Amino acid sequence: MNLSEHKRILNLSVYEDNLCLQGFDFIAGIDEAGRGALAGPIVAAAVILSRKDSFIEKINDSKKLKEKTRNELYDKIKDCCISYGIGKISSKRIDLIKLGNANKEVFRNALCNLSVKPQIVITDALSFDSEIPVLPIINGDELCVSICAASILAKVFRDNIMKKFDEIYPGYGFNHNKGYGTKEHIKAIKKLGFCPIHRESFYISQLYQESFFSENQ
């Protein structure tokens, strides 16, 4: 690892280092993937890194990484972390309890699947009810190495789910768009209608209608 990369990761570890100085040894970073998608689940990951584990070369917010790098880091993080947990909530459940509640529920699910109980949880700005103290950090997925690790696990895990759904429900381009509202995906919905993994809650239906009308004026 070169010096500039070492310094970058040091900067990503400032929040965790400060929490360690306050006596927190087990810090869980948590993040989700799929919140803004039109189809598929929301997936959350919770990750507890040891201090030495945080020095994983190239680790970053998943949105800043290429797919190949994310996949490589996915395996490294799982192999070296103290514990990780994955939570998943289906599109039907999202429709039932609404998006905000679903996001909080999937966070709790991920925490429940950790084999080691954290002393504190850090999130990318979102607070939620938990018996464990929660520290929301604005832009946490860009500032905290633990949240970066969680974002990578959540993103890769969900992408793999969407690739399988692409085989089950061909024609929507899930292999490429991962359920997000790309032009390709909107065009497929117009042609084929919703499939069982689409979120048919009101805000999704409205988004579809607005896109349809704006493109056909």
PyMOL commands that set and color helices and strands:
alter all, ss='L'
color gray80, all
select helices_A, chain A and resi 3-12+14-21+52-54+62-64+67-80+91-97+99-112+140-143+145-168+174-177+183-192+202-215
alter helices_A, ss='H'
color red, helices_A
select strands_A, chain A and resi 27-33+42-48+83-89+120-123+134-136
alter strands_A, ss='S'
color yellow, strands_A
deselect
rebuild
show_as cartoon
